[in-house]
Amino acid sequence: MKTFSRRQVLHSVGLTAGTSLLAGCGQAFDGSLAQKAAASDEPPKNNSPASNGKLRNQWRYVQLDPAPVAAEAYRLMPEGGCMYGLFAAVVATMSKTQGEPFASFPVHMMKYGAGGVGHWGSLCGAINGGAAIIGLFECDKERREKLIAQLFSCYEAAELPGYRPHKGGDSPAIPKSVAGSVLCHVSAGKWCKRSGSEVGSPEMKERCRRLTAEVAIKTVELLNANLQSPCEFAGPSAEVKSCLSCHGKELHDAMGQMGCTSCHPQLSKKHPTVPSSVPRHLEP
């Protein structure tokens, strides 16, 4: 019987591994492995109308009463922020009558939206949570985007918050402000300037709790209406239309529908006059 030294065994294994590696490299160069990788990135073949229908049935929205949802959003907001408060309130309310899959939804994931996403002051967590709820229930792209657009445009233009947390409206009102933007740092900054309160103060925290509850009401109202007929969005404000008429159609250097002048208040003398935003009411 022939014996092999440890050196011979390792040498043999090394040759085998090297041959396999070179064979793999050869396949990649001739495109066969690349084709397999590309094929693995293709969308699942079950992404069909039938599977979409199953998804709609699994995460089917049923009409909710906005008042208890708002109260729950107000209660939950301090536990994880505005996005969490709104999203968890809707899911918790749905789970009371629908059970699963809502009862076991990992709502803690929405805590990332606090303070404009990880306290970066970007997209307001309340409308971020509202958009997430809309995305959960509305699979149709056009209807989903119109619902989100209506929610965001109302947030930009309305005087908020008007929500009164206690039963019977016996809680005192607090100052309101118009954000003119969907950004947390703009919205909060304008409210602080209007109210005279500091960022992070108890007064501002109460404002954000009430704001979360009020956006929850609007989100539920939009979804309730969506059960009857598609949402109709009137389109961006006159200000945004004016800006996009050049920057979108001619210069191709801007996109979106959010208010422009909250971030671009100073324009060059050669810049055409931008009309002020047309106030939009909270009603859809």
PAVO-108632 format. One record per residue: residue number from 1; residue in one letter; x negated, y, z negated of N, C-alpha, C in turn. Coordinates in steps of 0.02 Angstrom, whole numbers, plus 50000, padded with zeros to 5 digits. Example, Ala and Ser with C-alpha at 12.3 -4.5 7.8 and 13.67 -1.06 7.14 Angstrom:
! PAVO-108632
NODE     k   r     n_x     n_y     n_z    ca_x    ca_y    ca_z     c_x     c_y     c_z
NODE     1   A   49340   49716   49610   49385   49775   49610   49340   49835   49610
NODE     2   S   49358   49888   49646   49316   49947   49643   49355   50002   49606
! end
This chain:
! PAVO-108632
NODE     k   r     n_x     n_y     n_z    ca_x    ca_y    ca_z     c_x     c_y     c_z
NODE     1   M   49957   49941   50000   50000   50000   50000   49955   50062   50000
NODE     2   K   49971   50108   50046   49930   50168   50053   49950   50220   50001
NODE     3   T   49900   50249   49969   49913   50301   49919   49893   50369   49946
NODE     4   F   49926   50421   49918   49913   50489   49941   49892   50531   49881
NODE     5   S   49843   50572   49894   49821   50617   49841   49871   50675   49835
NODE     6   R   49868   50711   49777   49912   50769   49767   49902   50822   49821
NODE     7   R   49838   50831   49842   49822   50880   49894   49856   50861   49960
NODE     8   Q   49855   50795   49977   49885   50773   50039   49961   50782   50039
NODE     9   V   49992   50768   49980   50065   50776   49975   50084   50849   49985
NODE    10   L   50050   50894   49950   50066   50965   49955   50054   50991   50026
NODE    11   H   50001   50966   50057   49986   50986   50126   50042   50965   50172
NODE    12   S   50067   50904   50162   50121   50878   50204   50185   50918   50195
NODE    13   V   50201   50933   50132   50261   50972   50117   50256   51042   50147
NODE    14   G   50197   51071   50143   50186   51138   50170   50196   51139   50245
NODE    15   L   50171   51087   50280   50181   51084   50352   50254   51078   50369
NODE    16   T   50291   51037   50331   50362   51027   50345   50400   51092   50335
NODE    17   A   50385   51126   50280   50420   51189   50266   50403   51241   50319
NODE    18   G   50338   51243   50339   50318   51290   50390   50352   51277   50456
NODE    19   T   50358   51213   50474   50393   51195   50537   50465   51217   50534
NODE    20   S   50498   51207   50477   50568   51226   50470   50576   51301   50475
NODE    21   L   50530   51337   50443   50533   51410   50444   50524   51436   50515
NODE    22   L   50475   51407   50551   50464   51429   50620   50523   51412   50664
NODE    23   A   50554   51355   50651   50613   51337   50689   50668   51387   50677
NODE    24   G   50675   51407   50613   50725   51457   50597   50711   51523   50631
NODE    25   C   50648   51544   50631   50630   51606   50665   50644   51603   50739
NODE    26   G   50629   51545   50768   50643   51536   50839   50716   51543   50855
NODE    27   Q   50759   51515   50812   50831   51520   50822   50854   51592   50817
NODE    28   A   50824   51629   50769   50844   51698   50761   50824   51739   50822
NODE    29   F   50764   51726   50848   50741   51764   50906   50783   51748   50968
NODE    30   D   50804   51684   50974   50843   51669   51034   50917   51686   51026
NODE    31   G   50935   51712   50966   51003   51738   50958   51052   51691   50927
NODE    32   S   51035   51627   50919   51085   51580   50894   51104   51593   50822
NODE    33   L   51053   51608   50778   51069   51623   50709   51103   51691   50703
NODE    34   A   51082   51737   50745   51114   51803   50744   51188   51797   50762
NODE    35   Q   51202   51753   50811   51272   51743   50831   51312   51713   50774
NODE    36   K   51281   51665   50738   51316   51634   50681   51329   51687   50627
NODE    37   A   51280   51730   50614   51288   51781   50563   51343   51829   50583
NODE    38   A   51344   51848   50647   51396   51893   50671   51465   51861   50664
NODE    39   A   51467   51796   50679   51531   51761   50675   51556   51759   50603
NODE    40   S   51508   51754   50555   51528   51751   50484   51555   51817   50460
NODE    41   D   51538   51872   50495   51562   51938   50476   51629   51955   50507
NODE    42   E   51655   51912   50550   51719   51925   50582   51775   51923   50531
NODE    43   P   51829   51961   50541   51885   51961   50494   51915   51891   50490
NODE    44   P   51943   51874   50432   51975   51808   50425   52029   51798   50477
NODE    45   K   52033   51737   50502   52081   51723   50554   52153   51724   50529
NODE    46   N   52162   51723   50462   52230   51724   50437   52256   51795   50425
NODE    47   N   52219   51845   50452   52242   51914   50445   52296   51928   50497
NODE    48   S   52351   51896   50490   52405   51898   50538   52466   51932   50508
NODE    49   P   52516   51948   50549   52578   51977   50522   52608   51934   50467
NODE    50   A   52602   51868   50475   52630   51822   50424   52595   51830   50357
NODE    51   S   52526   51834   50360   52489   51842   50297   52500   51910   50267
NODE    52   N   52509   51961   50310   52524   52028   50284   52592   52029   50250
NODE    53   G   52639   51992   50278   52705   51986   50248   52702   51953   50180
NODE    54   K   52659   51902   50175   52650   51868   50110   52621   51915   50059
NODE    55   L   52573   51958   50081   52542   52007   50037   52595   52056   50012
NODE    56   R   52638   52079   50058   52690   52126   50038   52737   52096   49987
NODE    57   N   52754   52032   49996   52798   51999   49949   52766   51990   49881
NODE    58   Q   52700   51976   49881   52665   51965   49819   52659   52030   49778
NODE    59   W   52645   52084   49813   52637   52149   49780   52695   52195   49801
NODE    60   R   52754   52171   49792   52813   52208   49815   52833   52260   49763
NODE    61   Y   52842   52321   49787   52863   52375   49743   52939   52373   49734
NODE    62   V   52961   52382   49673   53032   52390   49658   53042   52459   49627
NODE    63   Q   53099   52488   49638   53112   52556   49615   53102   52562   49540
NODE    64   L   53068   52615   49520   53053   52627   49450   53084   52694   49428
NODE    65   D   53096   52699   49364   53117   52762   49334   53054   52802   49318
NODE    66   P   53047   52861   49348   52985   52900   49337   52972   52919   49264
NODE    67   A   53025   52929   49225   53016   52955   49157   52975   52908   49112
NODE    68   P   52994   52843   49107   52953   52799   49064   52883   52787   49091
NODE    69   V   52875   52789   49157   52808   52782   49186   52765   52841   49165
NODE    70   A   52793   52901   49168   52756   52961   49148   52737   52958   49074
NODE    71   A   52784   52935   49032   52770   52930   48961   52713   52880   48947
NODE    72   E   52713   52825   48985   52660   52775   48977   52594   52802   49002
NODE    73   A   52595   52840   49057   52533   52870   49084   52504   52919   49033
NODE    74   Y   52547   52958   49002   52526   53006   48951   52494   52969   48892
NODE    75   R   52524   52913   48872   52498   52874   48816   52431   52842   48831
NODE    76   L   52424   52815   48892   52365   52776   48910   52305   52819   48930
NODE    77   M   52317   52879   48953   52263   52919   48981   52202   52925   48935
NODE    78   P   52210   52937   48869   52150   52943   48827   52109   52879   48822
NODE    79   E   52138   52822   48840   52102   52758   48834   52050   52749   48890
NODE    80   G   52061   52781   48947   52015   52770   49003   52016   52822   49057
NODE    81   G   52047   52879   49043   52047   52933   49092   52110   52936   49134
NODE    82   C   52112   52987   49177   52173   53001   49215   52190   52948   49267
NODE    83   M   52140   52923   49302   52153   52872   49353   52179   52809   49321
NODE    84   Y   52146   52788   49268   52168   52729   49231   52238   52738   49202
NODE    85   G   52251   52796   49172   52315   52809   49141   52372   52802   49189
NODE    86   L   52366   52832   49249   52419   52829   49298   52427   52758   49326
NODE    87   F   52373   52729   49348   52376   52663   49380   52401   52610   49331
NODE    88   A   52374   52610   49271   52393   52560   49221   52466   52568   49201
NODE    89   A   52490   52630   49200   52560   52643   49181   52608   52612   49231
NODE    90   V   52594   52621   49296   52637   52592   49347   52635   52516   49345
NODE    91   V   52574   52488   49341   52567   52415   49340   52600   52385   49278
NODE    92   A   52592   52417   49220   52623   52392   49158   52699   52394   49163
NODE    93   T   52725   52446   49193   52798   52451   49201   52824   52399   49249
NODE    94   M   52787   52387   49303   52806   52334   49350   52803   52265   49318
NODE    95   S   52753   52254   49276   52745   52188   49245   52802   52171   49197
NODE    96   K   52835   52221   49169   52889   52209   49122   52948   52173   49156
NODE    97   T   52959   52188   49219   53015   52157   49255   52993   52105   49306
NODE    98   Q   52932   52113   49332   52909   52069   49386   52860   52015   49362
NODE    99   G   52830   52024   49303   52782   51975   49278   52719   51975   49320
NODE   100   E   52698   51917   49342   52639   51911   49384   52655   51930   49456
NODE   101   P   52604   51955   49493   52533   51960   49476   52515   52023   49436
NODE   102   F   52565   52064   49419   52550   52128   49386   52524   52118   49315
NODE   103   A   52550   52068   49280   52533   52059   49209   52458   52046   49199
NODE   104   S   52425   52017   49248   52354   52001   49240   52309   52044   49284
NODE   105   F   52335   52098   49311   52295   52142   49354   52239   52174   49311
NODE   106   P   52177   52174   49335   52121   52202   49295   52120   52279   49298
NODE   107   V   52168   52309   49265   52176   52382   49269   52115   52420   49241
NODE   108   H   52075   52387   49201   52016   52420   49172   51969   52447   49226
NODE   109   M   51973   52417   49287   51929   52439   49340   51941   52512   49360
NODE   110   M   52000   52537   49345   52017   52606   49364   51987   52658   49317
NODE   111   K   51954   52636   49266   51923   52684   49220   51865   52721   49252
NODE   112   Y   51841   52696   49309   51786   52729   49343   51805   52799   49367
NODE   113   G   51871   52811   49377   51894   52874   49405   51896   52933   49357
NODE   114   A   51880   52921   49293   51884   52975   49243   51838   53033   49260
NODE   115   G   51863   53094   49251   51821   53153   49262   51799   53162   49333
NODE   116   G   51841   53142   49380   51823   53150   49451   51772   53099   49474
NODE   117   V   51782   53037   49455   51740   52979   49470   51675   52981   49430
NODE   118   G   51676   52944   49375   51616   52941   49332   51593   53008   49307
NODE   119   H   51642   53054   49297   51627   53122   49273   51582   53161   49321
NODE   120   W   51590   53148   49385   51554   53186   49436   51594   53246   49460
NODE   121   G   51656   53253   49438   51696   53311   49456   51719   53311   49528
NODE   122   S   51720   53253   49560   51741   53250   49630   51818   53241   49633
NODE   123   L   51843   53190   49666   51915   53182   49674   51949   53173   49607
NODE   124   C   52001   53213   49595   52039   53209   49532   52064   53138   49521
NODE   125   G   52052   53111   49461   52071   53042   49447   52145   53030   49449
NODE   126   A   52186   53081   49433   52258   53071   49435   52283   53054   49505
NODE   127   I   52262   53094   49555   52284   53079   49623   52245   53020   49652
NODE   128   N   52186   53007   49627   52149   52947   49647   52188   52885   49626
NODE   129   G   52214   52887   49564   52256   52832   49540   52321   52826   49578
NODE   130   G   52351   52884   49595   52412   52883   49635   52401   52853   49703
NODE   131   A   52345   52872   49735   52329   52844   49801   52316   52769   49797
NODE   132   A   52284   52747   49742   52271   52675   49733   52337   52636   49726
NODE   133   I   52384   52664   49689   52450   52632   49681   52486   52629   49748
NODE   134   I   52484   52683   49786   52515   52684   49852   52482   52632   49897
NODE   135   G   52416   52627   49894   52380   52578   49934   52396   52507   49915
NODE   136   L   52411   52496   49851   52429   52429   49828   52495   52405   49857
NODE   137   F   52542   52452   49864   52609   52432   49884   52625   52444   49958
NODE   138   E   52591   52490   49990   52608   52506   50060   52552   52482   50106
NODE   139   C   52565   52430   50144   52515   52401   50189   52511   52436   50256
NODE   140   D   52564   52470   50276   52564   52504   50341   52520   52567   50337
NODE   141   K   52472   52571   50381   52422   52625   50379   52455   52694   50385
NODE   142   E   52500   52703   50434   52530   52768   50446   52573   52790   50387
NODE   143   R   52613   52745   50361   52656   52762   50304   52613   52776   50242
NODE   144   R   52562   52736   50232   52518   52745   50174   52484   52813   50175
NODE   145   E   52457   52832   50233   52421   52895   50237   52468   52955   50230
NODE   146   K   52529   52949   50254   52577   53004   50245   52596   53012   50172
NODE   147   L   52605   52956   50137   52621   52960   50066   52564   52993   50027
NODE   148   I   52503   52972   50041   52445   53001   50007   52439   53075   50024
NODE   149   A   52449   53092   50087   52444   53162   50108   52495   53205   50072
NODE   150   Q   52556   53180   50065   52608   53218   50030   52590   53227   49956
NODE   151   L   52565   53174   49925   52545   53178   49855   52489   53229   49846
NODE   152   F   52439   53226   49888   52381   53270   49882   52400   53343   49896
NODE   153   S   52442   53354   49946   52461   53423   49964   52502   53455   49908
NODE   154   C   52545   53415   49877   52583   53441   49820   52537   53459   49761
NODE   155   Y   52488   53417   49749   52440   53429   49695   52402   53495   49707
NODE   156   E   52383   53506   49769   52345   53567   49786   52386   53630   49774
NODE   157   A   52451   53628   49790   52490   53689   49795   52534   53703   49734
NODE   158   A   52549   53653   49693   52596   53663   49638   52564   53692   49576
NODE   159   E   52604   53726   49536   52581   53750   49470   52587   53692   49421
NODE   160   L   52531   53670   49396   52530   53611   49352   52490   53625   49288
NODE   161   P   52507   53590   49233   52559   53540   49227   52623   53569   49196
NODE   162   G   52679   53542   49216   52743   53562   49187   52773   53509   49142
NODE   163   Y   52739   53452   49138   52765   53395   49099   52764   53411   49025
NODE   164   R   52818   53393   48991   52823   53401   48918   52830   53331   48888
NODE   165   P   52782   53307   48848   52778   53237   48829   52831   53213   48779
NODE   166   H   52855   53254   48735   52900   53230   48683   52972   53226   48707
NODE   167   K   53010   53183   48678   53080   53174   48696   53118   53239   48682
NODE   168   G   53162   53255   48729   53202   53315   48720   53165   53379   48739
NODE   169   G   53103   53372   48763   53065   53431   48784   53048   53477   48726
NODE   170   D   53038   53449   48665   53025   53490   48607   52951   53507   48599
NODE   171   S   52908   53481   48643   52837   53497   48638   52825   53565   48672
NODE   172   P   52777   53603   48647   52765   53669   48676   52736   53664   48746
NODE   173   A   52753   53714   48787   52724   53717   48854   52652   53741   48850
NODE   174   I   52613   53724   48900   52544   53748   48903   52535   53786   48968
NODE   175   P   52483   53826   48975   52473   53864   49036   52469   53819   49098
NODE   176   K   52492   53845   49154   52489   53810   49218   52440   53846   49264
NODE   177   S   52417   53810   49314   52374   53840   49365   52383   53804   49431
NODE   178   V   52365   53837   49485   52367   53807   49552   52296   53788   49570
NODE   179   A   52284   53724   49581   52216   53700   49594   52189   53725   49660
NODE   180   G   52230   53723   49712   52206   53741   49778   52154   53694   49805
NODE   181   S   52146   53637   49772   52095   53588   49790   52113   53521   49759
NODE   182   V   52088   53467   49787   52098   53400   49758   52038   53381   49715
NODE   183   L   51989   53425   49708   51929   53410   49669   51940   53425   49596
NODE   184   C   51916   53380   49554   51924   53386   49482   51891   53450   49455
NODE   185   H   51830   53464   49474   51795   53521   49445   51827   53587   49465
NODE   186   V   51857   53590   49525   51893   53651   49546   51958   53657   49508
NODE   187   S   51996   53602   49506   52060   53602   49472   52052   53619   49398
NODE   188   A   52007   53586   49364   51996   53598   49293   51968   53667   49281
NODE   189   G   51922   53690   49324   51892   53756   49316   51943   53811   49322
NODE   190   K   51989   53805   49369   52040   53857   49378   52088   53858   49319
NODE   191   W   52103   53798   49292   52147   53796   49234   52114   53827   49173
NODE   192   C   52049   53813   49164   52013   53842   49107   52010   53918   49113
NODE   193   K   52000   53943   49173   51999   54016   49183   52066   54046   49169
NODE   194   R   52119   54012   49190   52187   54037   49179   52207   54034   49106
NODE   195   S   52188   53981   49071   52210   53971   49002   52163   54002   48951
NODE   196   G   52101   54014   48970   52052   54039   48922   52021   53983   48880
NODE   197   S   52035   53921   48897   52008   53863   48860   51943   53839   48892
NODE   198   E   51903   53805   48853   51840   53780   48877   51847   53708   48905
NODE   199   V   51802   53690   48950   51799   53622   48975   51783   53575   48917
NODE   200   G   51821   53521   48912   51809   53473   48858   51844   53490   48793
NODE   201   S   51879   53546   48792   51914   53566   48731   51977   53523   48721
NODE   202   P   52004   53521   48660   52067   53484   48649   52123   53509   48694
NODE   203   E   52123   53575   48708   52176   53602   48751   52170   53575   48822
NODE   204   M   52109   53571   48847   52101   53544   48914   52117   53470   48917
NODE   205   K   52099   53433   48865   52116   53361   48864   52191   53351   48865
NODE   206   E   52228   53394   48829   52301   53389   48830   52328   53407   48899
NODE   207   R   52297   53457   48929   52317   53475   48998   52309   53417   49045
NODE   208   C   52253   53381   49041   52240   53325   49086   52288   53266   49072
NODE   209   R   52306   53256   49010   52355   53204   48993   52422   53220   49027
NODE   210   R   52443   53282   49020   52507   53302   49050   52504   53301   49126
NODE   211   L   52447   53321   49153   52438   53319   49225   52444   53247   49251
NODE   212   T   52413   53200   49216   52417   53130   49235   52489   53106   49236
NODE   213   A   52528   53124   49185   52598   53105   49181   52638   53135   49239
NODE   214   E   52623   53198   49255   52661   53231   49308   52645   53202   49377
NODE   215   V   52582   53186   49388   52564   53154   49452   52594   53084   49456
NODE   216   A   52601   53051   49399   52634   52985   49398   52706   52991   49420
NODE   217   I   52740   53044   49396   52809   53055   49417   52814   53064   49492
NODE   218   K   52770   53105   49520   52772   53118   49592   52757   53055   49632
NODE   219   T   52709   53016   49608   52691   52954   49642   52750   52906   49644
NODE   220   V   52783   52897   49588   52841   52852   49584   52898   52879   49628
NODE   221   E   52909   52944   49627   52962   52974   49669   52949   52960   49743
NODE   222   L   52886   52967   49763   52869   52954   49833   52879   52881   49852
NODE   223   L   52859   52836   49807   52868   52764   49821   52941   52745   49821
NODE   224   N   52980   52775   49776   53053   52761   49776   53084   52783   49842
NODE   225   A   53067   52843   49864   53093   52868   49927   53070   52826   49986
NODE   226   N   53009   52800   49981   52981   52759   50035   53019   52693   50044
NODE   227   L   53054   52671   49992   53095   52611   49998   53154   52622   50046
NODE   228   Q   53175   52684   50052   53232   52700   50095   53211   52719   50165
NODE   229   S   53160   52761   50171   53137   52784   50236   53065   52808   50231
NODE   230   P   53028   52808   50287   52959   52829   50285   52952   52902   50264
NODE   231   C   52898   52917   50229   52884   52985   50208   52865   53027   50268
NODE   232   E   52890   53088   50271   52872   53134   50324   52828   53188   50295
NODE   233   F   52767   53192   50318   52719   53242   50295   52720   53301   50343
NODE   234   A   52730   53361   50316   52735   53420   50359   52669   53440   50391
NODE   235   G   52615   53412   50367   52550   53428   50395   52510   53474   50349
NODE   236   P   52447   53485   50364   52405   53527   50321   52428   53599   50320
NODE   237   S   52402   53637   50273   52421   53707   50265   52398   53748   50325
NODE   238   A   52425   53809   50329   52405   53855   50383   52330   53869   50380
NODE   239   E   52303   53873   50320   52232   53884   50311   52191   53828   50343
NODE   240   V   52209   53766   50328   52172   53709   50354   52181   53704   50430
NODE   241   K   52241   53715   50454   52253   53713   50527   52210   53764   50563
NODE   242   S   52205   53823   50533   52164   53876   50564   52091   53856   50567
NODE   243   C   52066   53828   50512   51996   53808   50511   51981   53751   50559
NODE   244   L   52026   53701   50560   52015   53643   50603   52025   53659   50677
NODE   245   S   52060   53714   50692   52069   53732   50762   52002   53745   50796
NODE   246   C   51953   53768   50756   51885   53778   50782   51839   53721   50760
NODE   247   H   51835   53711   50695   51786   53663   50668   51803   53591   50685
NODE   248   G   51866   53577   50696   51885   53509   50714   51886   53496   50788
NODE   249   K   51919   53541   50826   51930   53529   50897   51873   53554   50941
NODE   250   E   51838   53607   50920   51786   53636   50962   51716   53620   50936
NODE   251   L   51703   53636   50874   51636   53627   50846   51623   53555   50823
NODE   252   H   51675   53519   50807   51669   53448   50786   51620   53440   50727
NODE   253   D   51625   53485   50679   51580   53481   50621   51618   53478   50555
NODE   254   A   51683   53465   50558   51722   53460   50496   51781   53413   50507
NODE   255   M   51802   53382   50452   51861   53339   50455   51897   53343   50388
NODE   256   G   51958   53317   50386   51996   53315   50324   52054   53363   50324
NODE   257   Q   52093   53362   50270   52153   53404   50265   52154   53445   50201
NODE   258   M   52103   53437   50158   52102   53474   50095   52090   53548   50107
NODE   259   G   52112   53589   50058   52103   53661   50064   52031   53680   50075
NODE   260   C   52020   53730   50116   51952   53749   50136   51921   53803   50091
NODE   261   T   51961   53854   50075   51931   53914   50044   51912   53904   49971
NODE   262   S   51933   53849   49939   51910   53838   49871   51835   53824   49869
NODE   263   C   51809   53795   49923   51736   53781   49928   51701   53831   49973
NODE   264   H   51738   53863   50018   51709   53910   50066   51744   53978   50060
NODE   265   P   51736   54012   50003   51773   54075   49993   51744   54133   50033
NODE   266   Q   51679   54131   50048   51647   54186   50083   51631   54165   50155
NODE   267   L   51657   54204   50201   51647   54190   50273   51609   54248   50304
NODE   268   S   51572   54233   50357   51534   54285   50391   51581   54336   50423
NODE   269   K   51554   54395   50437   51595   54448   50467   51619   54429   50537
NODE   270   K   51582   54385   50570   51602   54364   50637   51656   54310   50635
NODE   271   H   51670   54285   50574   51719   54231   50567   51789   54258   50574
NODE   272   P   51834   54224   50611   51903   54248   50616   51938   54245   50549
NODE   273   T   51990   54285   50543   52029   54287   50481   52065   54220   50470
NODE   274   V   52059   54195   50409   52092   54131   50392   52156   54147   50353
NODE   275   P   52213   54124   50376   52276   54137   50340   52276   54103   50273
NODE   276   S   52309   54134   50225   52314   54103   50159   52358   54042   50162
NODE   277   S   52348   53997   50114   52386   53935   50113   52460   53949   50103
NODE   278   V   52501   53912   50137   52573   53918   50130   52594   53876   50070
NODE   279   P   52627   53905   50019   52646   53866   49961   52692   53809   49981
NODE   280   R   52680   53750   49952   52722   53692   49965   52753   53668   49900
NODE   281   H   52817   53654   49902   52854   53635   49842   52839   53563   49823
NODE   282   L   52851   53547   49761   52838   53478   49738   52884   53427   49771
NODE   283   E   52944   53448   49791   52991   53399   49819   52964   53372   49885
NODE   284   P   52974   53306   49899   52949   53277   49962   52990   53301   50021
! end
